[in-house]
Amino acid sequence: MTERSLQEQIPHNHCFGCGPSNEGGLNLKSYWSGSGPSIARFTPQPQHCSAPAHFVNGGIIATLLDCHSICTAMAAAYHREARAIGSTPLCYYATASLVIHYRRPAPMETELELAAEILDANDKRCLLHCTLSADGKLCAEGEVQAVPVSLSWMGL
């Protein structure tokens, strides 16, 4: 894809999972057209393994589900206001809750695909369902409740 990811459009994003400003992070990149599910693809690296080196660590999976969902919630907030992502006033969200169901181990040598759909959204919260699949097989799914946070929470 040649378009900029959601994360690249969100200023001051230093998140471990998805922040382009965090060189030591996962650098997840999500894409969303403004309708339907948002999509991200992630290829695990050796340091992302679980105890058995051929499966992805559960914490990494949780981070991917969380980050993909939160960035989708932020993009949806801008979309509801018919504004460009990252335009002022800035809009940030954080995780209020994250419930994950691990369905099968995610293999290390396979590109993972995430898909997040907005179930419900308003000015106070955004509820999303996110899946993580490998080779078309569901490995994990989560429900994320995202809430807006102030610029002071962001340290701005």
Secondary structure, 3 states (H helix, E strand, C coil): CCCCCHHHHCCCCCCCCCCCCCCCCCCCCEECCCCCCEEEEECCCHHHECCCCCEECHHHHHHHHHHHHHHHHHHHHHHHCCCCCCCCCCCEEEEEEEEEEECCCCECCCCEEEEEEEEEECCCCEEEEEEEEECCEEEEEEEEEEEEECCCCCCC
